[in-house]
Each structure stands twice: as structure tokens, then as C-alpha cells.
């Protein structure tokens, strides 16, 4: 596919509609400080490996784990005793002086008590790591508030970095809109650093109006070589599957819940299964799959549904889509704006649908598709999936870094 910047580049670090993002030539000349999400968010270590591929020196700080349990900070806390299905109630609870970080399955981007922020060791740990390598890139994979949201802390960090350093934050999922009170930490930090990247092309102009510097786009990705880490393992899946969890307080699950209900009505548990967390009480619910079972399910299913939290945001998708494609599944993609900009082509590498009528038509087409038709589609899906690995994101990240430096005159 063609690569091209948007007309707003570099103020907005976004690609042109229908195009892949700009990419710089690969190089291994940077010194990278990676503020990583805890390992469960990146099971195969593929993002660290990709960042190492552009680096002569690499340091990693697991920013979600630096401070450890709250009781190690001298904070007298009690474990929560209830689940919260309302985000505002969860936020209010988490801000109490005696509230512990959630252990329950509640997705919230604001869950740490204020006392932990005040006593956080993260600024010192990040500055120590920077002092060891004098980074030229700080890549902060952030999805929650942290003690970095402070002008003095960022000034301390910059003092330990190379003058050419570009500090980037990246949120690889969609949580809240820019003006939502739960997103203020992201916009505050974005005004202090050099670039703030999200996995959609919808909100960058709004972020810029709010003072975020160089808001941009970096898509999530699949692990390089994911299909070779372990042999696919059969899990006895029915012909149509969906791999997706259901969380308590993120908004926007209506379309997903409706699709699951429809597929249950059409095919029953023998013909459809949804694999993931928190589907208890759903007739077609199955347990969360291991990586090997996931590969086996995508191999053996006639079709795999791919739906994200929202279907109305430009280019927004979860990494589930790229895992489906990479594994060679016949992927039924719920249509979203500029999905073509990710390389999706209906009938070529996936089937694209909107609404119940099109979903049913795609399910039926996949169920009845002969091998001579499904195999070319699966092969095209694999080829597209291999263009959406973390290693493939590195030239795109370097193009963003280069654009920031060029604007500085470096």
C-alpha cells in the first residue's frame, strides 16, 4: 500500500486517508528508554525486541510495577470488597485515601490512590535509567495515570537525556475520549512531552486544541513470529468463533453484546462460541484460550469475528484483528471508518460487515465457503497480518521521531 502523511503532518502525526503511515528507513542508531507495561500486556516480548532493533543501547522500566503493592509504600490500605460496574463509582472509590489498586476485573485508566502518586518511586527510577544511556528516544507505553504527569519530573528526565531526545507516550487501546475527566492525565502529560500517539486517527485534532504536542497515530500490532512460538492446538471449537473479553465499566460494548446474542440465536452453542473473560451466563461462553489454542481455533474455525470496543473511530481496532489475520483466519471484520487504511479489502483478505443483515450474510458465506475460495483469502490475510507486526511499526515510529526533530531544526 501507498504510504503518505496527512495534510496536517507534522502538527498531527497521522497518515493520509486510505494510506499506510509514513515510514523512515530502518536504522540501529538510537538509544531507547522503554517505559513498558507489565509483561502480561505483551506476552511475547515483541515490542521490546522491536525497540531493541533500532537501538544501540536499550533500557526498560516496568512503570506499572516500580512502586509495587501499596503496603510497601507505607500506605495503609484495604483490598476492595466489591466489583464496580460504573466507572464513576470506581473512580471515586480509587481516590479514597484507604483504597487499594483494584484486584477485581475492572478496567479503569484511573485506579491508583493519590497517596501512591505522592510516594511514587517512578520518577527516580526513570531518571536513573535515563542517566545510564542518555536516551535519544523515550517510549512510554502508558494507559494509566502516573507520577510522570508533572512538569518538574519531565524537566528532570530531559536533563538526563540526549539533546535530540524525543519523548513519546503511546496508548495502544481506546479508553476515554480526550475531554473525559478520566483522560486528563493523558492530555496533561501530552502538553509536557514531544508526541502522544494513540491507536486511532479520530481525536488528534481535538488533542491538539487541548495543548497536546504532536498528537499522532501508531497502530497496535501483533507479535513477530507469533504463529511459530508454539504449535497450534485444537480446542474443539465450533465453526464460528469470537475471541473477546467483556469488562465491567468500559463504554461501547453494545454492538459486541448484540453480535454475540445474534450468533447464539442463529447457530446455538454448537455453531458459535465466544472465548474470553466475564461471559458467565452466556450459553456460548467458553474459557479464555492459550496462545496455542488461539492459533488452533483460528485455523480450524470457518470464521472468526473481529469487533473492537467501538466501531465509529477512524482506524481504531484492537490487536485481535491483527492476530486473526496473522493466523490466517477467515476474519469477519465489523466495518469502521478508514478500515481500508489498514489494508483491509472485503473478499480479498477478510469479510467486512455492518449490522445484523450483513453479519449474517458474512457468517453464512464463510460457513459455506469451499476450500478453493477460503484458502486464497486465508493466505491474503496472513500476508496483511505480517505487515502489522511490532517490527513493522518501527519505521513508522522513526518517521514520527524524525518529524519532531526536523521541526526543532535538528
N, C-alpha and C positions, 0 to 999 in steps of 0.2 A: 504493500500500500504506500501511497504517497505520504511523505512527512512534510508538515508545514505549520508554522506558528500562526496564532490568531492575529487579527489586525491590532489587538491591544498589547501584543508582546513588546517589551518585557514588563510593562506595568502589571499586566496579568499574564502569568506564565502558563498559558493554555494553548492547546492546539487548535488549528482551523477545523471547522465542522467537516466531518467525513474523513479526516486525515489522522494518521498517527502523529504523536508529538515530535517536535524537533529532536534530533539526536546529534551528539558530538562524537568524534572519533574516540574509540576506546584508548585509554592510557592508564598506566600504573605509576602515577606521579604524585598522587595526593597523600596527605596524612589524615586519616579519618578517625574521629572520635564518635562512636556509635552509642547513643543512649537507647538501649534496647528494651522492648517489652519483655516481660518474664517469659521463660522458654516455652511454656505451654502455648503461647500465641504463635510460635514459629517452630513447629515440632522438628523440622529437619535442618535447622540452622542455615537455611538457604540464603536469607538476607545477609547475615554476617559474612558468608562466603562470597557473596556478590560484592559487598562493600570492600572486602579484602582484595578483590580482583582489580580495584582501581587505586589501591593504597600501597605505598612503600612502608608505612607504619600504621598500625590499627590498634585502637584501644576500645574496650567495651565496658560500659557501666550499665548494669541492670537496674534502671532507675525505679522500677516498681518494687524492688526488693532491698534497696540500700538501707532503708530505715528499719526493716524487719517488723516483727509484731509490735503493736502499740505498747505492750507492757515492758518491752526492752527500752523504751524511751522515757520511762518513768511516768507514763500516763496511766492513771487508774481507770480502767475501762471494764465493761462487762460485755460479753458476747450478745449479739442481738437474739431475741427470742421469737421474732415474728418475721414472716415474709411481707414485703411491701409490693403491692400491685400498682400503686400510684407513685409516680416519680416525685411529686412534690412532697408527699409524706416521707418518702425515703430520704430525700434531701434534708428535710427538717430533722429527721432522726440523726442523720450522719453528722449534723452540725452541733449536736449536743456535746457538751464537754466530756460526758462519760460514754459516748458512743464509740463502739469499735468498728473497724472496717468490716464490711459485710462478708460473712461466710456463706450466706444463702445465695441461691441463684437469682440475684437481682442485678440487672445491667444498669449501671448508672455511671456517668462520667464524673460525678462528684460524690465521693464516698469516704473521704478521709477527714477525720476530725481536725478542727483548727489547731488543736494542741500539737498534733503530729507535724503540721506545717511549720509551726514556730520552732520546734525542736529538730527539724529535719537535718540529717547529715548529708543530704544530696548535694547542696552547693559545694561543700568542701570536697566531696568525692569527685565531682565533675571537674572542679578546678585542679585537683591533684592529677587526674588523668590527662587533662589538657597540658599541664606543665611537663609531663613526661614526653609528649610527642610534638607539642606546638602545632596543633591540627590546622589544616587548610580547609577542612570540611567538618562541621559538627552536624551529624544527622540524628535528630531527636525524634524517635518513634513514640509519639505522645498521644494518649487517649484520655488522660485524666489530669486534674489539677496537680500541681507540684510546687515545691518551693522555688523553682526556677522563674516563676512569674513575678519577677522583682527586678527593677532597673539596676540596683546595686549588684545583684548577683550576676546579671548578664555583663555588666561592666567588668566585674572580677574575672569572668570567664574570658572575655575578649582580651584582657591583659595577658592571659596565658596562651593565646592563640597566635598563629602567624598573621601578619597584617592582611594577607589575602584571604583570610578565613571567611567562609560563608556558613552562617548558622541557619539550619533548616529544621523546621518541625514538620512532621508528617503524621496525619491521622488516616490510617488505612481503612476506615469504615465510616458509616454515616450515623451520627448520633443525634445532634440537635441542630436547628437552623442557627445562622450567625447571631440573630438578635435574641435568641432564647437565653434566659438567665442562667441556664446550665452550661452555656457555651462561653461565658465571659472570660474564663481563664485562657481560652484559645485566642480570642481576639486581643486580650491584654498582652500575652506573650508575643503574638504576631506583630505588635507595634514595636517591639524591642529588638527582634531578630531580623534576619535578612530575607527569608522566604518561608511561606506557610503553605503546605501542599495538602490537598485533600483528594479523595478518590472519586470526585465528581467534577463536572465543569459547569455547575449551576450557580454557585454562590460567590465566585471570585470577585465580581464587581461590587457586590454588597460588602464583602470583607474589606475591599479597598476603600470604600466610602467610610468604613468604621476605623480606618487608620492602620489596617494590617498592611505590612510592606510586602510587595511581590506575592500576593496570593496566587497559587497555581495548582496544577493538576499533576498527580502522579498516581497511576492506577495501581491497585494491589496486584499481586502476581502469584503464580504457582511455583512450587519448589522445582528447581532444575533437577532432572532425572528422577522425579517423583515416582514414575511408573517402574523404576528399577530398584527402588530401595528394598522392596520385599515382593515376593511373587504374589499375584492376585489370588485371593482366597474366596472360594464360593461361599455365599451366605444364604442360599436358598431363597433369593429374592423373587418377588412376583414380576410380571412383565413391565410394569410402570412403577417407578420409584421417585422419591424425593428425599434428599438429604438436607435437613434444615432443623434447627432447634427453635423452640418457642420460649421467649423470655418474657418476664413479668411486666416491665414498665417501659419498654421502647414502643413508641407510637408508629403505626403504619403497617400492622400485620393483617389488616382486614382482607386484603387481596389474597395473601397466602392462606389464611384460615379458610376463605371461601373456596380456593382451589383444592385444598385438601378435602373439604366436605364434598365438593363436586366429584372428585375422583373416587372417593369412598362410595358415593351413591351410584356412580356409573359401573364400577368394577368390583367393589367389595374388597375385603382384606386379602382374598386370594389373587386379586388382579392388581392391587395397588398397595404400596407401603410407604410410610413416612418414617425415616430413621433420624433420631436426634433426641435432644433433651426436652423434658417437660411436656410431652404429648400424652401423658397419662389420661385414660378415659377415652381416647380416640381409638376407634375399632381397628384402624390400620396402622397404629403406632408400633414401631419396632425399636430395639435398643440402638444406641449410638454405635457406629461401626468403627473398627480399627482401620488404619490406612490400607492394609492388605485387603480387608473385606470391602472397603470402599472401591478399590480398583476392581475387585471381583464383581461387585454389584453393577458398576458402570459397564463392565464387559458383558455381563450376562443379561442385563435388562434390555427390553425392547426400546425403552425411552426413559430419560431422566429429566425431571422438571428442574428448571433453574429460575428461582424468584428471589429477589432481594427484598430488603425491608420496605423500600419504596420503588415505584415504577415511573415516577414523574420527574426524576432528576437526570439532567444531561450526563450521559456516560456512566452513571453510577451503577455498579454491580459489586457483589461480593466476590471473593476469590473462589467461591463454589463454582461459578460459571467456568472459570479457567481450569479448575480441576476436572470438571466434566469434559471439557474439550480436550485437554491434555490426555485424559484416559481413553479418548476415542469413543465417548458415549454418543448416542443419538440424543442430542440435547434439545429440549423444548424450552425456549427462552421467552419469558414474558417480555414483551416489547417495552423499551424505554427510550427516551429521546437520544438521538445520535448514537444508537447502538451500532450503526454502520461504522462509526469512527473507531470502534474496537475490532473491526474486520468481520463482523457477523453478516452472513448472507443467507437468507431463507432458501432452503432447498439445496444449498451448496455445502455448508458446514454446520448447519443447525436448522431447526424449525422454529419460527418466530410466531407468537400468538398474542392476541389481546382479547380479553373477555371470554365468557364461558363457551360460546359457539366455536370460536377459533381454537380454544384449548381442546375441546372435544375432537374437533377435526384433526388436530395435530396428533393427539393420542391415538386415534383410530388409524391415521396414516402410518404412524410408527409401528403399531401392533401388526399391521398387515403388510409392512414393507418387506419385499423379498431381499435376500442377501445381495443380489447383484445391484440393488439400489442402495441398501443401507451401508455396504462396505465402502463405496466411494465417499459417502457422507461422513462415515467414521474416520476415514483417512484424512479428509479435509479438515475435520475437527481437530485431529491430532496436530496437523501442520499449523493451524492457527493457534492452538494451545501453546505450542513451542515458541511462538512469538510473544508470549505473555508470561515469561519466567522472570525471576528476580534478576538474573544476569542480563536479560534484555532491557531491564529498567535502568541499568547503569549508564548507558549512553544518553538516555533521556535526563537522568539526574545531572550528568556532566554538562549537558546543554543548558540546564537551569543555572548551575553554578557559574558557567561561563557568561551567561547573560547578566547576572548580578555583578560579576567582576567587570564586564565591559562597561556597564553603566557607571561604575566607580572610576573608570579610566585605568583599570589595572590590566 
